[in-house]
Each structure stands twice: as structure tokens, then as C-alpha cells.
């Protein structure tokens, strides 16, 4: 039984290497060991090396797979993923596009080695292309986060050009076959004993060129517009929540699927409420007489003010719970609670009559009505007992 080599060792990177570093190292190794770029007698060896480094990259470039591998090694990967699953989420195509390599150069070798999953597309660059995903950040009120709301947003995005219907050519004219690649979208360049297939620089892989571009989109086939969307904000969202709306991103080229729209939520702070998960906290000041004698106080909630009973002898800092007065749980049943924190307010700016009455009251006070002070002094005496 052959023991698999360590993925970090295969790529020659440290365990703490960043995703960008891993991507860069893999690209260099893939170019070096691509079977079509070596001498014929070394092709078989190159195929094995290419497959080995590609498997290492597919695991280490995926956050979940990498965490599983770091914790359990190859056993963690082999027990959870099939050979095809390992390659499904890896994005191989974008690594080589900026070098001018077409899909056929790397797509064919991935398929021939049985490595083709979901991450690499071997389609011609002139075919349908999925539209780009868009991101939008919006701020909502504390109340909208608690109960949900509808919000209208304006999104700048590309749509299929109405004038040329996405063709890019001026109405009444047609595209013509590219003379550089003869309509194939790819050109073959020979260097020494091997050949490299690249995207045609003239038509950029389209296989055709536009001599009379559309005046509205300048030949792009898409035009930028501002779209007004009504978005449903679900109850229970918080700052950092992300909403995904399928099919509201950029329009795809050549009839490709439209991208998605990701909306990032920022919840504004409230003047009197503070959020803790799905519960909210509100500090309510009460007078000394109410704290001592008990009574009712008016307490604000997200649904309006309610009356709450304060028992006699309530101490400052005591917390009361109002069930079901908090935040609606996101995509769940139930509502959080409101926690009412009592703050006993010390009176200020007393007049002479009030001071006289307070002094008379103080003369009647003893340890029996101040249990906290008595308990504290007992602890002090024990600490400093000689």
C-alpha cells in the first residue's frame, strides 16, 4: 500500500501558508509539470506529478477540506470525500486565465486524468458565461431588524443590451469570422518540442469579430443600468447578516446564467435598547421611594410601553424579564425576551423641607432595613479581624 505524501510537502509550502501563496505555488508547479510541456518520454511521470499537486491544491484551497486535513490528515479527507468530490469545489480555471491559456490546455488534461469536478470548466471562452455576483451593503433600523421589513434598493448592474439583443453588433450587421484563429477562438504556439494552445488575442476566444459595434453598448452586448429592487428583510437579522437573492446579479454573457446578489446588513444602534442575541436589555431608572415601597413603572418595549410591577425593597441593578418582548428569531419560531435592568436614582437638588424629611428618616434607619450594608460590614470585620 502506497503512503500518500503530505499535501504541504507536495506544494512546498508551510502549514500556515495563505490562500494566495498556495494558489501562486500551485500555478507555477502546474505549468512546470503539465504533460504537454514536457518531453514525450517524461509524459507519464508528469501526469502523476500533475495529478498529485492538483489534488494537494484542491484540498488546501478549500477552507473546510483544509481544516479537516489539518486535524485528521489524509484519513479525514478519505473518509469524507470521494476522489471526484475532492476536485469539485476547487477553482482551477481562474488560476491560468490571466496567463492567456484557454480552457482546452488545462481542461483536457483534467478530464483525461479523471480530475474534472465542478471547479474547472473546459468550455470555449466564446460560449455562455455566468454573470458576476454583486454585493450591496444597507443599513436598517433596530426595529426593522427585530420584526423584518421591506426595503427598496437601487442596484447598478449590466443588462443585455436592448439595441443589439446581446449580439454586440449594430442592428442590421453581423459578426465576421476571426481571421487570426479562423473562427476557432484558440491559436497554437510552438515552443521547442511542445505546443501551447492559447486564447486568440484578436477575438479573445470568441471566434468572431465585430466590425460595426452597437452604438449603445460599444460591442459589449451588455449595457449598465440602475435597477430598483424591493427586498424582504427577514425578522431577526443582525449586523453582519448576509442575504442572497438568486438571479439579481450581473447578466451572463452569450445567454449565460445571471449571477446572484448578496446584501450585507448593518443594524443601527438604538437609543435605549441593547441587543444580546435575540434578547434586548433596557435600563429603567426608578425613584428611591418606589424602590423602597414598591409600585408600578412604565417600561418601553419594541411593541410600545407597558406597566411593570416593582416589588418593595428592589435593589439597583436587579433585572426583570418580560417574556416575548425581544427579537424575532431568524428563520425560527419564537421571540426573545426583554431584560429590564433597574437603576435606583439618587435624588439631587433637594430643598430644605426634603432634606429635613430625609434626615428624620435616616435617624430611624438601622441594620435591619439595610441588609446589604450590614452584610458588607460583616465581611469587612472578618477580613480585618485581629
PEDA-V92003 format. One record per residue. N is the residue number from 1. RES is the residue in three letters. PHI is phi in whole degrees, 0 to 359 (999 if undefined). PSI is psi as a letter, one per 30 degrees, with the letter a starting at -180 (999 if undefined). NEAR is the number of other C-alpha atoms within 8 Angstrom. Layout:
N_RES_PHI_PSI_NEAR ; N_RES_PHI_PSI_NEAR
//
This chain:
1_UNK_999_k_2 ; 2_UNK_276_k_3 ; 3_UNK_275_k_4 ; 4_UNK_289_k_5 ; 5_UNK_284_l_6 ; 6_UNK_296_k_6 ; 7_UNK_298_e_10 ; 8_UNK_294_e_10 ; 9_UNK_292_e_9 ; 10_UNK_300_e_10 ; 11_UNK_276_f_13 ; 12_UNK_75_h_7 ; 13_UNK_236_l_9 ; 14_UNK_284_l_7 ; 15_UNK_296_f_5 ; 16_UNK_267_g_4 ; 17_UNK_300_k_8 ; 18_UNK_284_l_6 ; 19_UNK_303_e_8 ; 20_UNK_295_e_6 ; 21_UNK_294_e_8 ; 22_UNK_296_e_14 ; 23_UNK_297_e_11 ; 24_UNK_295_e_8 ; 25_UNK_296_e_11 ; 26_UNK_298_e_12 ; 27_UNK_300_e_10 ; 28_UNK_296_e_8 ; 29_UNK_291_e_11 ; 30_UNK_295_e_11 ; 31_UNK_294_e_8 ; 32_UNK_290_e_7 ; 33_UNK_255_g_12 ; 34_UNK_298_k_11 ; 35_UNK_303_f_12 ; 36_UNK_279_f_8 ; 37_UNK_246_g_11 ; 38_UNK_238_l_11 ; 39_UNK_296_k_8 ; 40_UNK_306_e_5 ; 41_UNK_290_f_5 ; 42_UNK_254_g_9 ; 43_UNK_296_e_11 ; 44_UNK_298_e_8 ; 45_UNK_296_e_7 ; 46_UNK_295_e_12 ; 47_UNK_298_e_12 ; 48_UNK_295_e_8 ; 49_UNK_293_e_9 ; 50_UNK_297_e_13 ; 51_UNK_292_e_10 ; 52_UNK_293_e_9 ; 53_UNK_289_e_14 ; 54_UNK_290_e_10 ; 55_UNK_294_e_10 ; 56_UNK_298_e_12 ; 57_UNK_294_e_14 ; 58_UNK_300_e_12 ; 59_UNK_280_e_13 ; 60_UNK_286_f_12 ; 61_UNK_271_f_11 ; 62_UNK_256_k_10 ; 63_UNK_303_e_7 ; 64_UNK_291_e_6 ; 65_UNK_295_e_10 ; 66_UNK_296_e_11 ; 67_UNK_297_e_8 ; 68_UNK_295_e_11 ; 69_UNK_292_e_13 ; 70_UNK_298_e_7 ; 71_UNK_274_e_7 ; 72_UNK_241_f_9 ; 73_UNK_73_a_9 ; 74_UNK_297_f_8 ; 75_UNK_298_e_8 ; 76_UNK_292_e_11 ; 77_UNK_281_e_12 ; 78_UNK_296_f_8 ; 79_UNK_278_f_6 ; 80_UNK_248_f_6 ; 81_UNK_230_k_9 ; 82_UNK_279_l_7 ; 83_UNK_300_e_7 ; 84_UNK_288_e_11 ; 85_UNK_298_e_9 ; 86_UNK_301_e_12 ; 87_UNK_267_f_15 ; 88_UNK_297_e_10 ; 89_UNK_267_f_11 ; 90_UNK_285_k_14 ; 91_UNK_262_j_8 ; 92_UNK_274_e_8 ; 93_UNK_296_e_10 ; 94_UNK_293_f_7 ; 95_UNK_293_e_9 ; 96_UNK_252_f_10 ; 97_UNK_298_e_9 ; 98_UNK_288_f_7 ; 99_UNK_268_f_5 ; 100_UNK_88_g_8 ; 101_UNK_274_k_12 ; 102_UNK_283_l_14 ; 103_UNK_298_e_13 ; 104_UNK_294_e_10 ; 105_UNK_299_e_11 ; 106_UNK_259_e_10 ; 107_UNK_298_e_12 ; 108_UNK_296_e_10 ; 109_UNK_291_e_9 ; 110_UNK_296_e_10 ; 111_UNK_290_e_9 ; 112_UNK_295_f_7 ; 113_UNK_269_g_9 ; 114_UNK_73_g_7 ; 115_UNK_250_g_11 ; 116_UNK_282_j_13 ; 117_UNK_246_b_10 ; 118_UNK_265_f_9 ; 119_UNK_275_f_12 ; 120_UNK_242_k_11 ; 121_UNK_247_k_8 ; 122_UNK_262_g_9 ; 123_UNK_293_l_7 ; 124_UNK_292_k_10 ; 125_UNK_293_f_12 ; 126_UNK_273_f_9 ; 127_UNK_276_a_8 ; 128_UNK_301_k_11 ; 129_UNK_230_k_11 ; 130_UNK_294_k_11 ; 131_UNK_290_l_13 ; 132_UNK_286_k_11 ; 133_UNK_288_k_10 ; 134_UNK_242_l_10 ; 135_UNK_238_k_8 ; 136_UNK_216_k_9 ; 137_UNK_248_k_8 ; 138_UNK_221_l_8 ; 139_UNK_252_k_8 ; 140_UNK_230_l_10 ; 141_UNK_284_l_10 ; 142_UNK_301_e_10 ; 143_UNK_294_e_8 ; 144_UNK_296_e_11 ; 145_UNK_293_e_17 ; 146_UNK_287_e_12 ; 147_UNK_248_f_11 ; 148_UNK_87_l_13 ; 149_UNK_194_l_10 ; 150_UNK_254_k_8 ; 151_UNK_228_k_8 ; 152_UNK_264_k_8 ; 153_UNK_235_l_8 ; 154_UNK_248_k_8 ; 155_UNK_246_k_9 ; 156_UNK_272_k_8 ; 157_UNK_206_l_11 ; 158_UNK_268_k_10 ; 159_UNK_240_l_10 ; 160_UNK_302_k_10 ; 161_UNK_298_k_12 ; 162_UNK_290_f_6 ; 163_UNK_287_e_8 ; 164_UNK_256_g_12 ; 165_UNK_57_h_9 ; 166_UNK_88_f_12 ; 167_UNK_283_f_9 ; 168_UNK_89_f_15 ; 169_UNK_266_k_15 ; 170_UNK_301_k_13 ; 171_UNK_309_k_8 ; 172_UNK_95_f_4 ; 173_UNK_241_l_7 ; 174_UNK_230_l_9 ; 175_UNK_287_l_9 ; 176_UNK_241_l_8 ; 177_UNK_295_k_9 ; 178_UNK_293_k_13 ; 179_UNK_282_f_6 ; 180_UNK_287_e_8 ; 181_UNK_251_g_11 ; 182_UNK_60_h_9 ; 183_UNK_85_g_11 ; 184_UNK_274_f_9 ; 185_UNK_83_f_18 ; 186_UNK_230_k_12 ; 187_UNK_234_l_11 ; 188_UNK_252_k_8 ; 189_UNK_245_k_8 ; 190_UNK_261_k_8 ; 191_UNK_225_j_7 ; 192_UNK_68_b_5 ; 193_UNK_263_g_6 ; 194_UNK_228_l_10 ; 195_UNK_241_k_11 ; 196_UNK_239_k_11 ; 197_UNK_268_k_12 ; 198_UNK_233_l_12 ; 199_UNK_294_k_12 ; 200_UNK_298_k_12 ; 201_UNK_288_f_6 ; 202_UNK_282_e_7 ; 203_UNK_256_f_11 ; 204_UNK_55_h_10 ; 205_UNK_86_f_14 ; 206_UNK_286_e_12 ; 207_UNK_85_f_15 ; 208_UNK_216_l_11 ; 209_UNK_235_l_11 ; 210_UNK_251_j_11 ; 211_UNK_275_f_7 ; 212_UNK_236_i_8 ; 213_UNK_292_l_11 ; 214_UNK_297_k_14 ; 215_UNK_287_f_7 ; 216_UNK_280_e_7 ; 217_UNK_246_g_12 ; 218_UNK_58_h_9 ; 219_UNK_91_f_12 ; 220_UNK_285_f_9 ; 221_UNK_85_f_16 ; 222_UNK_224_k_13 ; 223_UNK_230_k_11 ; 224_UNK_276_k_8 ; 225_UNK_225_l_8 ; 226_UNK_246_j_8 ; 227_UNK_255_k_8 ; 228_UNK_267_k_8 ; 229_UNK_238_k_8 ; 230_UNK_259_j_8 ; 231_UNK_250_k_8 ; 232_UNK_271_j_8 ; 233_UNK_269_j_11 ; 234_UNK_289_l_11 ; 235_UNK_295_k_15 ; 236_UNK_102_f_14 ; 237_UNK_294_l_12 ; 238_UNK_221_l_9 ; 239_UNK_303_k_7 ; 240_UNK_100_f_7 ; 241_UNK_295_k_9 ; 242_UNK_237_k_8 ; 243_UNK_254_k_8 ; 244_UNK_247_k_8 ; 245_UNK_244_j_9 ; 246_UNK_292_k_8 ; 247_UNK_77_g_9 ; 248_UNK_243_g_9 ; 249_UNK_268_a_14 ; 250_UNK_292_k_14 ; 251_UNK_292_k_16 ; 252_UNK_284_l_14 ; 253_UNK_274_k_12 ; 254_UNK_59_h_10 ; 255_UNK_81_g_7 ; 256_UNK_290_l_11 ; 257_UNK_296_k_11 ; 258_UNK_286_k_13 ; 259_UNK_286_a_16 ; 260_UNK_256_l_14 ; 261_UNK_242_k_14 ; 262_UNK_249_k_12 ; 263_UNK_251_k_12 ; 264_UNK_261_k_12 ; 265_UNK_262_k_15 ; 266_UNK_235_k_12 ; 267_UNK_263_k_11 ; 268_UNK_290_l_8 ; 269_UNK_289_l_7 ; 270_UNK_258_l_8 ; 271_UNK_288_f_4 ; 272_UNK_232_f_6 ; 273_UNK_255_k_8 ; 274_UNK_233_k_9 ; 275_UNK_265_k_8 ; 276_UNK_225_j_7 ; 277_UNK_67_b_5 ; 278_UNK_257_g_13 ; 279_UNK_265_l_12 ; 280_UNK_235_k_15 ; 281_UNK_244_k_12 ; 282_UNK_226_k_11 ; 283_UNK_269_k_9 ; 284_UNK_241_j_9 ; 285_UNK_280_k_8 ; 286_UNK_229_l_11 ; 287_UNK_281_l_10 ; 288_UNK_299_e_10 ; 289_UNK_301_e_7 ; 290_UNK_293_e_12 ; 291_UNK_299_e_16 ; 292_UNK_281_e_9 ; 293_UNK_262_f_9 ; 294_UNK_86_l_13 ; 295_UNK_158_a_10 ; 296_UNK_249_k_9 ; 297_UNK_231_l_9 ; 298_UNK_271_k_8 ; 299_UNK_240_k_9 ; 300_UNK_284_k_7 ; 301_UNK_227_l_9 ; 302_UNK_293_f_7 ; 303_UNK_258_g_5 ; 304_UNK_118_l_6 ; 305_UNK_283_k_8 ; 306_UNK_227_l_8 ; 307_UNK_267_k_8 ; 308_UNK_233_k_8 ; 309_UNK_278_k_8 ; 310_UNK_254_j_11 ; 311_UNK_287_l_9 ; 312_UNK_294_k_10 ; 313_UNK_78_g_8 ; 314_UNK_292_k_10 ; 315_UNK_268_l_8 ; 316_UNK_296_k_7 ; 317_UNK_99_f_8 ; 318_UNK_294_k_9 ; 319_UNK_244_k_8 ; 320_UNK_248_k_8 ; 321_UNK_249_k_8 ; 322_UNK_255_j_9 ; 323_UNK_295_k_8 ; 324_UNK_72_g_9 ; 325_UNK_252_g_12 ; 326_UNK_258_b_14 ; 327_UNK_265_k_15 ; 328_UNK_297_k_13 ; 329_UNK_284_k_12 ; 330_UNK_294_j_8 ; 331_UNK_55_g_7 ; 332_UNK_223_l_5 ; 333_UNK_271_l_6 ; 334_UNK_104_l_7 ; 335_UNK_227_k_11 ; 336_UNK_289_a_14 ; 337_UNK_248_l_14 ; 338_UNK_255_k_15 ; 339_UNK_257_j_12 ; 340_UNK_261_j_12 ; 341_UNK_262_k_12 ; 342_UNK_276_k_14 ; 343_UNK_242_j_11 ; 344_UNK_281_j_12 ; 345_UNK_271_k_8 ; 346_UNK_279_k_6 ; 347_UNK_293_k_7 ; 348_UNK_234_l_4 ; 349_UNK_54_h_4 ; 350_UNK_289_k_8 ; 351_UNK_275_l_6 ; 352_UNK_298_e_6 ; 353_UNK_295_e_7 ; 354_UNK_294_e_8 ; 355_UNK_297_e_9 ; 356_UNK_297_e_8 ; 357_UNK_295_e_8 ; 358_UNK_292_e_8 ; 359_UNK_294_e_8 ; 360_UNK_296_e_8 ; 361_UNK_295_e_8 ; 362_UNK_299_e_7 ; 363_UNK_293_f_6 ; 364_UNK_269_f_6 ; 365_UNK_281_k_9 ; 366_UNK_213_a_6 ; 367_UNK_298_f_8 ; 368_UNK_293_f_6 ; 369_UNK_255_g_6 ; 370_UNK_233_i_9 ; 371_UNK_297_e_8 ; 372_UNK_293_e_6 ; 373_UNK_296_e_8 ; 374_UNK_295_e_9 ; 375_UNK_297_e_8 ; 376_UNK_297_e_8 ; 377_UNK_294_e_8 ; 378_UNK_297_e_8 ; 379_UNK_294_e_8 ; 380_UNK_297_e_8 ; 381_UNK_296_e_8 ; 382_UNK_292_e_7 ; 383_UNK_295_e_6 ; 384_UNK_258_g_6 ; 385_UNK_294_k_5 ; 386_UNK_268_999_2
//
